[in-house]
Amino acid sequence: MMILGPLGFANPLLLLGLVALPVLWILLRVVPPAPIRRRFPGVALLLGLKDEDHETDRTPWWLLLLRMIAIAALILGFAGPVLNPEPREPGSGPVLILADGSWAEARDWPRRQDRIAQMLTDAARAGRPAALVSVAGGADAITFTGAGSVAETLPGFAPVPWEPDAAAHAALSALLPEGGFDTLWLSDGLARQGRDDLLSALRSHGRVTVFETARDVFGLKPAVYSDGKVSLGLVRAHAGGEAAVEVVGLGLDPAGTERELARLPVLFEPGSAAAEAVFDLPAELRNRIGRFEILGQKTAGAVALTDDAIRRREVAIVEGATSREGLELLSPGHYLRQALAPTADVIDGTLEDTILADPDVIILTDVAKIAAPDALRDWVEKGGLLVRFAGPHMAAQDWGAGDDPLLPVRLRSGGRSVGGALSWGEPKTLAPFEEGSPFAGLTVPDEVRVTTQVMAEPGPDLAARTIAALADGTPLVTRSDLGSGAVVLFHVTANAEWSGLPLSGLFVQMLERLAVASGQIAGERDDLTGTVWTAERVLDAFGALQDAGDLPGIAGERLAAGQTGADLRPGIYASGDRTLALNAVGTDRVFAPALWPEGVPVEGLADAVERPMTGWFLAAGLALLLADVLAALALSGRLTGARAGLAAILLAAVLLPIPQARAEMTEDEVIRAAGHVVLAYVRTGDAEVDRVSEAGLRGLSDVIFYRTAVEPDVPMGVDLEADELSVLTLLYWPVTATGAMPSPAAYLRLNRYLRSGGMILFDTRDADIAGFGNATPEGRRLQALAAPLEIPPLEPVPADHVLTRAFYLLQDFPGRFSGPPVWVEAAPPDAEQAEGMPFRNLNDGVTPVIIGGNDWAAAWAVDDSGWPMYPVGRGLSGERQREIAYRFGVNVVMHVLTGNYKSDQVHVPALLERLGQ
């Protein structure tokens, strides 16, 4: 391809035809020849006669210029012009395709996949072997094989949720094969240590070309709770002009469904690469938020998972005795309130009232006799944490010989005094915390002394239930499980009367380890030594949470370092009752754009993409030739009156661009959609696809009208860029391989439509979405279209989903095609099947999206006479398939209108009866 400025030409040899234009100009100037002037007396007889046909002696210069331009346009059109071509130099030998492979590439991964596929296609045509490697993902070896074989692995090639470090670049440099090869480096746009050395090594083997898109990289730092507010730092790679983003907080509503709970616009000032989002949320709402994310940025770096750092636990303190003479400093509750105030919400009241408030933790200070033991026991068994502190009342209590379930161990009557004027011994120090204790790794201050404690009766379980002890081996803190909860006993008081523990920083750390108080973020912790953490859920590169599976446990020291990698993925980690969130972007992370040295060509930075211009040049040439014909007729006098007007209209019709139809919803249509059930489809710009969509929804509306009590109105097509979506019942979106991407404003409307209870039925119409269509152009377009949407985790329709019984009992969901899975919102992980019932309790939510590829509109489509427009299957079996397709459509509409109404157990007997028939 030859590139001249913003234009490239696929067939540059055809441009040699432009050389002939001067010769053509000369020929046209001499034809017709100039007349010779002769005097002839008989001409006087012709005076007064009018000749309607005129013929000029020479062709006007402007007409010659018009013809030259027309011929030049045709020559340029046949030369294959391309606007904004990417400069690509042909090469020979092996080609290495190297991707950074970090989460930052997920923001425009489909475009990067297209570039990799194009490179592999070019290499296959040229017979060049290739290799595909990720820096972040690592590799055992780099081996060049056939480009076609490498292309087969492309669907499984994906970015990872961490960033490559200097060691990863160095390891890859050591694996570079001998000999010469060219490299295509797909950069994520962020500067990193170790990249320059790897680049130098690659350039020593051959030419290096970089592919890097102009879309900026945004990151979200971990959430920090301070002064009653949650703040999150935002960073971007390019400190350019002003940029506005939105940060949303997502969490579970009371029904257990993930919803948007908070939203805040954030503005990056011009020239600034950092911004901050500050949320002022009620405690109840704040505790429900599971993650924050930058709206529209589907990357792991744009997600900030939350943990105990912002979830202030509700702790109820019940004191067994008031402070002596009203002295606050002698009150056990005073020390607890001071320790918990920065990190927890403290509740005061009677035991009965606090149980009704259902706090996370109940602390009893020197309470010997419990007022409501049965209610407290039930509360603990359901997952509560009961922490008890000893005192004079507990020491004087006669505990008898039986076991108390609200104590972790049996106690002796009377306290043990180990220091003071009437004791023989010295105050006892604390023993180092053993491995396996929740306090393992904490440093024991030398100044902490214990003078008095309540003693535990020896028993076989005493050692296992002791999680902290004195230097002489006697228990200081014991713990036992009770149902889903736990009971913890401090064998000393919560004030400084029996020990110096409440006066030390160790006291607060011990409360944090017991999950009584919330800790800080992992990067600021210094007390994780000796702990082991298990991954519960981990992030992928696109910012979606996944089950951790059987990932091994992580040492607390490794987790505290906060450096993500293949052995430590971003996600939620748990140790006992505590949780920690490890995010892809750390607290101190600063983004900087990647800078490439001179001599390294960089593709993809231009916002404009390659656009073939052949049709435009050929159309312009033909239009100019038509104008030449009209001009010649005008000069000859044959274009007068009505002919001239008709010619002007024809020329205008050819030259003026045809405006694209953009039928926005009128006010009457909005009112009609709001007051009736209206099925709508997305206008794709493909006339045939839109015609089938309209006919399909018309056929489905007729079936719903005749078979149910719902009376749908006439279907309508909508323009995502202009029309109001909130009034629509169902939005059918046929996916085309060349469909245009909606604008950010359109995505805002779409996300608002989904959050307000709307449903989108995506139909790739390819009969095989293969994991959302990795193998088809429509499937890949679906991935790009759905990336900015707030779509929850999906799963194939389970057998007990309400969609299978919303109106008809269904087991399959065919359209023109049958077989590929249909995807809906995944059920909550805690959805349980009621005893004796065949269906789970799935609450009242409606799946916001249904994704499939069975071409339902074509199966539903009818013509003006009501006859099917397209065949389905063969014979009677095909008509049966069409009938099931109609039933699926009816179930979809009924599911939108009624939610999970059919999950109510009142319907189970009737459903079981019908299933048994």
N, C-alpha and C positions, 0 to 999 in steps of 0.2 A: 504494500500500500504506500502510495506517495502522499505526503502531507504538505499542504500549502496553507499556512495560517490555521484558521479554524476548520478547514475542509480537508478531507482525505479522499483519495480516489482509488477504488479497487482495481480499475482497469486504466492505468495512467497512459498507456500507449494510444488510447483513443483520443487523447487530448491533442495529438498531432494534427487532428482534423482542423484545429483552430488556426493552424498555419495557412490553410487554404482560404481563409476568410478574405485577406487582401486581394487574392486573385479573383475571388467571386465578386468582390466589390468592383474591380475593374471591368469584368465581363458585363455586369449589370449596368454599368455606366455607359458602355458602348452599344448596348442593345436597348431600344432600337437606335439606329444611326441618326445623326442629326440631319434634318432636311436641307436641301440646297435651295436658296432663294433664286427664282427666275421670274422675270416680268412677262406677263401674258395679257394682251389687251382684252381677251374674251372674259377675263375674270369679272369685268364690269357687269356682265349678264347675271352673275351669281349674287350680286349685292341684294340684300334684303332677305335672302333665304336663311333659314335656321337649321343647323345640323344638331340633332339631339345627341349624337354620339361624339364624344370628345376623346382625343388621343394626344397626350402630351408628346412634345418632341424629345424630352429626356425624363428619366425617372427621377422624381424629387429626392433630395439627399436624405430627408427624414424617413422616406419610405425604404430607401436602401439601408439606412441604419436599423430600422425596425426588422428588416429581413435578416440582417447580420446578427442581431441579438437573438432572434428566433432560432437561427441555425446554431449559434453558439450554445444556447440553452439545451438544444437537443443533443449536441455533442457532449456537453457536460453531463447530461442525464444518463447517456449510455456509458459514460466513463465510471459510473458507480460512485457518486459523491456521498460522503459521510460527514455529518456535522459533529464537531468535537471528538475526533477520533483519538483513541488512546495510542500513543506512540509505542509500537512494539517492533523490535528488531528481530529478524529471523535468526535462528541459531542452529547449531548442530551439536551432536553429542548428547550425553545425559542431561537431564534437567532435575534439579532438586526443588521441590515445593515445600517451603518451610513456613509454618504458621506459629505465631507467638502462642496461640492456643489458650490464652487466659480468658477470664470471664468478660473482659472488655471487648472481645471480639463477638460476643453474643448479641450485641446491640444491632448489628447488621450482618448476622451470620448468613442469611440466604444470599446476599450479594457476594460474600466471600466464597460461598460454595459455587456460585455461578462462575466466578473468576477461576477457581481451581478446575472446574469442569472444562472451561474453555481452554485452559492451558494444557490439560490432559488430552483434549481433542486435537489441538494443534500438534502436540507431541506425537500422538498416534498417527496422524497423517504424515508427519515427517519421519516416522520410524525411529523416534528418539525414546530411549528408556527413561523411566521416571521413578521418583521416590517421593513419598508424602510423609512428613515428620512434623511433630508438634514439640516446641521447646518446653512448654510447661508440662506436657504429658510425658516427655522423656521418650527414649528409645534404647533398645539393646544394641541395635546395629542399623546402619543405613545401607540398603541394598537396592540397586537400580534394577527394575523389572519392566515388563511391557506396560506402556501407558494404559492400555485397555484393562489390564489386571488391576492396576492401581485405581482406576476409575470405579471398579466394582466395590472397592472398600470405602468410597467417599460417603455413602449414606451413614456409615457408622463412625465417621470422623467428626468429632465435636469438640468444642472448647471445654475446659475444666474450670471449676470454681475457684481456682487459686492463680497466683501470678508466678512466672518464672523468676528465679533469683540468679545471682551471679554464678552459683554452683551449677545450675542447670545449663547456662550458656557455656560454661567451661566443659561440662560433660559432653555436650553436643559437639564442641570443637574437636574433642579427642576422637569422636566417632566418624569424622569426615573421611570418606574414602579417598584413595589415591587417584591421581589423574585429573583431567579437566572436566568441568561440568558447569552449567549455568544454574542460577538460583533465582527463584521467585519467592520473595519474602513477604508474607502477609502480616503486616504490622498492626497491632491493636491501637497504635497512636500514642502510647505512653513510653516515656524514657525510663530505662532501667540500667542498672549496673551490669557489666559483663557483656553488653550488646556490642560495643565497639570492637572488642577482641574477636568475637565470633564473626562480625562483619569483615574484619581484616582477613581472617582465615578463609572465608568464603570467596572474597575477591581474589585471593591468590590462586583459586582454582578456576575462575572464569567470571563472566559477567553476572552482576547481581542487580535485579530489578525489584523494587519495593511496591507493594500494593497497600495503600492506606486511604481509607475513606475520610471525607471531610466532616462527618458527623462527630460532634464533640462527645467526650467521655465524661460521665457524671458519676460521682460516688457519694455514698451516705455513710457517715461515721456512726459508731455506736451511740445509743441513747444514754443520756446522763440525767439523773434526777437531782435537782438542786432547788432549794427555796420553793418547794411546792410545784415546780414546773419541770417538764421534760424537754431537754434541748438536744438537737442533733446538728452536727456540722455537715455541711455539703461542700464538695470540692468538684472542680472541673479541670480539664486539661488545658484549655485555651482561655487565657484571661483576656478575652476580646471585648466585644460590645455587651450591652445589657442582655440578660437572658432570664426568662421567667419559667419556673417549674412549679409543680405542686407535689407536696409530700402528704401521703395518706397513711393513716394508722388502721391496720386491719386486725380483727380479733373475732372471737366467738360471741354471738349474741346469747341471750338466755336460753334459746332453743338449741344451741350447739352448732349453729350455722355460721360460717365465717362471713363477716360483713365489714364494710367500711365504717369505722367508728369515729374517725376524725380526719380532717383535711385542712391543709394550710398552704397558701401560695407563698413562694419564696422567690426573691429577686436577687440575681447576681448583678452587682453594680458594674458599670463599664470599667474594664481594667482589673477587675478583681476575680480571682480564681476560687474564692471561698465565700460561703454564705452560711446562715444559721436559721434553723427552724425551731421555734420555741412554742410548745404546746402547754396550755394551761387547762388541765383536764381534771374532772372529779376523780376521787380515788377509785370509785367503782368502775368507771370507764377506763381509767389508766391501767388497772389491774387486769382488764380483759384484753388489752392490746397484746398481740403476739408478735407483730412485726410492723415496722414502718418501711415504706418504699417510695421511690420517686415515680410518680405516675408516668406511664408510657415508656419507662426505661426497664426493659425486661432483662436485667443482668443481676448477677449475684452481688456486684459492687453497689448496686442501687437499692439494696435491701439491708435493713438494720434489724436483726432479730433482737428480741427483748428477753430479759431474764429477771432474776430476783433484784437486779439493780434498780428497776423502776417500779416493781410490784411491792409496794409497802404493805406488809402483812398487818392484819388486824389482830392485835394482841390484847386480851382481856386480863387485867390484874385484879385478883381478889385477895384481899389481906385478911389474915385471921385475927389480927389484933391491931389496934390503933397505936400510933407512936406514943411513947410515954410523955405525959405532960404536954402533949401537942408539939413536941420537938420534931420538926420535919426531917432533920438529918438522922434521927434515930429510926425512921420508918423504913422497913424493907422495900416498900413500893417506891420510895424516892430514888433509890439507887437504880432500880429497874427502869423507871421512867427516864432517868438521865441517860441510861445506856441505850434505850430503845427509841427515844424521841427523834434522833436524826434519820432513822431508817424504818420506823414502823408507826402505825396509827394505834394509839393506846386507848383502850376502852375501860372505863371504871363502872362498877356496879355490883349487884349481888350475883351470886353464882347462877341462880335461876334465870336472871335477866340476861346474863352473858351467854348462857347456853342457847337461849332463844335468838340472840343476835348472830349466832353461828360464826364466831371469829375463827381465824386460822390457828391461833394458839391461846390456851388458857393457862395462866400462871397463878398458882396458889402459894402464898407466902405464910408459912407456919399455920396451916389449916389442918387441925387434927381430925375433926369430925366434919364430914362433908354433908351438906344439907340435902342434896339431891343426888345420891350416889348412882342410882339406876339411870337417871337422865344423863349424867356425866359420862357414865360408862358407854351408853349408846352413842354419845357424841364422839368419843374417842374411837370406838369400833368403826365408825363411818369415815375415819381418816383424820381425826383431830389430833393435835399434839398437846399433851398435858405435861406441864413442867411444874414440879413442886419443890419448894425450899423448906428446909427444916427450921426449927426454932424451939423456944422453951415449951410451947404447947405440944409439939410433936414429941419432944423428949420426955414429957411427963405423961404421955398417953400410954395406957396399957394396951398393947397390940394383940395380946393373946397368942394362941398357937396357930391360928388359921392364917391363910394367905389372903391378902387384900389385893384384888385385881387392879386397884388404882394406885398401887405401889409396885415398883419394879422388883423389890426384894422385901423379905420379912425383916422387921426392925426390932431391936431390943428396947425395952423401956429404960428411960434415963439416958442422959447424954454423957458423952465421954469428954472430960476436961483434960487436956494435955499440956496446958501452960497456965501459969498464974501462981498466986501465993499459996493456994491450998493443994497444988499438984506437984508431983515429984518430977515429972518430965519437962522437957523444953517444947515450945511450939513446933509443930511439924511442918516441914516443907512439902511441896508437891513432887511426886515422882514424874520423870519424863513420860510423855504419852506414848503408849505402845503402838506399833503398827497395826492397823485394823480399827483403831479408835477413830471416831469422827474428829478428834482433836489432834491426830497425828500430824507432826510437822510444826506445831505451834511451840514457840519458845516459852519455857517456864521461867518467869522472873524470880530471882533469888529472894526478893523482899517479900514475897507472898508467904504468909505464915498462917497456920490453922491452929486455933487454941481449943475449939470445942467442936464436936460433931456428934451426930446420931449414928449409932453402930448398926450394922446389918448382922442378922443371924447367919452363921456359917451354913452353907448348903451347896449342893452339887452345881447349881446354876449361878452361884455368886460370881465366880471368876468371869464367866461368859457375859454377865450383865454389867460388869464393872467397866466403864469407859474412861474413868480417871480415878487415880488413887493417890494417897499420901506416900511419903517416902517409906513409911513402915508397912506399906501394903494394904492398909485399910481403905475401904471405898470412899471416894470423894463424890463421884457422880455415877449413878447407876441408871440403866435403861432396860426396858422390856417392851416387846410389841404386844399390842392388844387389838385384835381385829386388823383393820387397815390402818390404825393409828399407832401411837406409841406413848409411853409414860416415862418421864425422866425425873429423877430425884437428885437434887443437890443436898448432900448430907450436912450442909452448913446453911447459915442464914443468908438472906439476900442483902443484908446490911453488913456493916463492919464489926458487928458485935462478936462474932465467932471467928472471923478470918479477915485477912486483908485482901481477899480475892475481889470483892466488889469495888475496891479502890484502884485496881490495876486495869491496864488495857487488855489483859488476857480475858477478863470477864466479858467484854464486848465480843472478842473473837470467838469465845466459846459459844455465846448466844448465836453468832452468825453461823458457826459450824452446825449447830442444832436446827438451823433454819427458823429460829425464832425471829431474827432480824434479817433484813436484806443486806447483802454485801455490795461490793463495788464491782466494776467491770473487770474482766480477767486481766487486762494489761496493768491494772493498778493493785492487783492482789499480791501479797507477799506471804500468804499463809496457805498456799496450795501444796507445799512440800509434803510428801508422804501420802497424798490422796490419789485415788484412781477414779477416772471419769469415763462414763460410757456414753457413746453417741446415741441419742434417741431419734433425731431427725437431722438430715443434712441438706444443704443447698446444692443444686446443680448450677451450671454456669448461667442459666437463664433466669435464676432467681426463684425457682420453684423448690418447695420443701419436699423431700422424699424420705421414706423410711430408711433408717441407717443399716438395716439388715444385720449382718454378723460382723460388723467392724470391731476390731479389738479395742480393749480399754486403753485410755490415754493417761499417762502419768501427769500428776498435777503440775510438775515443773515444766513439762512440755506445753501444757495448756496455758500456763501463765506467760510463756514466751509470746504467745499470740501469733506466731508466724505460720500461716496456713501452708499446706502442701499436700502431697499425695498421702502422707501419713496422718494429716490433721486437716480434715475438710471443714469448711464453715458449716455451722449448724448449732443444734441445741445439745448440750452435754449435761449429764446428771450424775450426782454422787450423793447417795442417800436421799435426803429431802431437799437438797439444793440443786439448782439448775444454773448453768452458765451458757451464755450465748457467745459464740465465736463468729465474728463477721469477716467478710472478705476484705473490707477496708478498715484498717486499724485507726485508733484514736489520733495517732501522730502522722498519718499518711498524708502526703502532699503530692498532687499530680503535677507532672511536667510533660509537655508535648515532646514526642520523639523528633530528634534532629538528625538528618542524614547528610553525610558529606557530599561535596560536589563530585560529580561523576557517577552518582548513583541515581538513576531515573526513578521517580516516584509516580505511580499511577493512582488514579481514583480520587485525587484531592479536589478536582474540579467538580462543582455541583452538577454541571450539565453532563448528561450521559450521551453515549453515541446514538446518533439518530440518522438513519438512511434518508437521503435527500433525492434519490432517483426520481420518485414519483412527482415531487415538487418541480424539478427542472423540466421533466418531460411535459407536465401539465402547463408550465409557463411557456415552453416552446410552442405547443399546440395552440395556446391562447393567442400568442403573438402572430402565428401564421393565420389564424382566423381574423385577427385585426388587420393583417396585410391584405387579405381578400376583400374585406369591407372597404379599406382605404382605396384599393384599386378600382372597385366599383364606383366609389364616390368621385374619383378623379375622372372616370370615363363618363360621368353624368348619368349613370344608370341607377343611382341610389338617391331617389327623391321621394318626398311625400311620405306615404305610409310605409314604403320600403325602408326609408331611413329610420323611422321609429322602431320598426320591427328589428332592424339590424342593431340598433342601440340596445334594445332590450336583450337580444341574444348575446351581445358582447358583454353586457353587464352581468348576465347570468353566468357566463364563463369565467370572467375575471374576478368577480366578487366572491369571497369565501362563503361557503354555505354554513350558516350558523347552526350549531348543534342544538337539537331540541332539548330544552330544559324546562319541563313542565312542572313547575313548583305547585305544591298543594295550595289550592285557593282556600279562602276562609270558609266557604261552604263545605269543602272536602274535609277540613279539619274538624268542623262541627259534626259532620256525618261520621267520621272515624271515632270521635269522642263519644257519640251517642249510640253507636252500633258496634257489632262485632265485625271488624274489617280485617281480612287477610291481605297482607302487603308483601311485595317482593322488591328487591333491590334492583334498580336499573343498572345493567352492566355496560351499556353502550353497544352491545351486540344485539342487533334487531331481532335475529332469530331466537336467541336465548330469551330475550325479554318477552317475545310473543308466546313462547312455550310456557314461561313462568306465569303469565297472565291467564293463559288458557287452563293451566294446571290448577291454579287457585280458584278459578271459576268453576271447574268441575268438582273440586273438593267442597266448595261452598254449597253447591247444589246438593251433594250427598249429605252434608251436615243438615241442610234445611229439611230434607225429606225424612231423615232418620232420627233426628234429635229435636229437642225443644229450642235449640239455638237457631236463630234466623240471621245468618251472615249477610252483610251488605255486599255490593259489588266490589271485587278486589281492586287494588290500586297499586301502581308502581311509585316508588319513592326515590328521591334524590337525597343521598346521605349528606350532601353539602348544604342543602337548603331547607329540606322539609322537616316538619315537627314529628318526632318519633314517639313521643310519650303517649300519644293517643292510640297507638296501634296495638292490636291484640297479639299478632304473630308476624314476624319478619322472616320471609323466605329469602335466602341469599344463595343464588346459584354462582358457583365459583368458576371463573374462566381463567385460562392460563395467561391471558394478556390483559386482564382487567386492571383498571387504574387503582392505585392506592388512595384511600380516603385521606383527607387533610387532617392535621391535628385537631381542628375544630370539630370535624365530623366524628373523630374518635371520642371527643369529650361528650358529644351527644349520644353516641352509641353506648358508652360506659354508663352514662346517666340513665339511659333506657334500660340497660341490664340491671342496674341497682334498684330501679323502681318496679321490678317484677316482670319486665319484658322478656321475651324469648326469641332467639335467633336460631333458625334451622339452616345450618350450613350444608350444602349439597355440592360435592365436587363432581358428581355425575360421571365418575371414572370407573365405578364398579370395584375399585380396589384402593382404599386410602392407605393401606399398609403402614399403620402407625402414623396416621394423619398424612398419608400421601407422599412418602418420601420418594416413591418410584414414578410418580406422574407429575407433569407440569402443573396440573390443577392442584394436586396435593401440596406441592412446594409453594404455590401461590397462596393456598389456605394458611400455611404456616406464617407467611409474611403478613397476611391480612389479620390474622388472629393475634399476632404478637403484641400489639398495643392495647388489646382488649383485656378487661379484668375478668378473665376466665378462671374459674376454680379448677382444682384437680379433677381429672376425668377418669372414667372407667367404662368398659363396655356395659351395655344395659344388663343389669343382673336379673335373674329370673323372678325376683320378688319386687322389682321396681314398679311403681304405680303406673308407669307408661304401658305396662303389659296388661292392665286391667282398668284403665281410666273409664272406658266405655265397653270396649270389646276385650275378650280374653285373647291375648296374642302371645306367640312364641317367636315370631320372626317379623321383620320389618322391611319387606321388599318394596322396590319401585319397579322401574323397568329391569333393574338388575336385582339379584337376590344372592345373599351370602355374606358380603363384607360386614364386619361388626359396626354397630351404631354406638356412639359414645355420648354419655351424659355425665352430669356432675356426680362425682364419687360420693358414696354414702359416708356419713360420719363414722370414724373408726370405732366409736363406742355404741353404734346402733345394735341393739340386742333384739333377738327374736323372743317374743313372748312365749311363755310356756304353753305348749299345746297348739300354737298358732303357726301357720306356714309362712307368715310374712314378718319382716322386721318393722319396728316402729321408726319410721323415717320422718317424723314431725310433719310440718305443713309447708316445707319449702318447695319451690319449683325450680327445676334445673334451668339455668339461664341460657344454655346452649344445647343443641343436639347436632352432632356432627356425623355425617355419613356420606356415602357416594353412590347411592342406589338410583339416582335420577327420578325422584318422586314426582316432580312436576310433569314429566313426560308421561308417567303412568296415570296421572290424574287428568291430563289435558283432554278437553272436548272441544269440538268445533261449534259453530253457531247453531247447528241442528242437534247438538247434544251427543254426537257420536264420538267415540275415542279417536284421537288424532294419530296415535302411534301404536303399533302392535306391541304386545307384551307376551313373551313366551310363545308357546305353540298350542293351538287348539284350546280345549277346555281347561287344561292346566294353566295356560297363559291367562285366561280370563279369571281363573281362581286367584292367580298371583295379583292381578289388577284389583280384585276385590279385597285381598289382604292389604294391598297398598292403600286403598281407600280407608280401610279400617284403621290402619296406622295413622293416617292423617286425622281421622276423627278423634283418636286417642290423644294425639298431640294437642289439638285444640281444646279438648275437654280437660287435659292436664293443665293447660295454661289458665283456663277459666276456673277450675276447682281446686288446683293444687294437689296435695296428697290426701284429698277427702276420702278416697277409697282405701287409705291405710287404716281408717277407723275400724276398730274391732267389730263394730256392729255389722259390718258388711261381710265378715268372715264366714258365717254359716251359709249365706247365699252363694258366696264364691266357691266354697268347698262343695256345695251341692252341684253347682254348674261344672266344676272341674271333674267331678265324679261321673258326670253323664257321658 
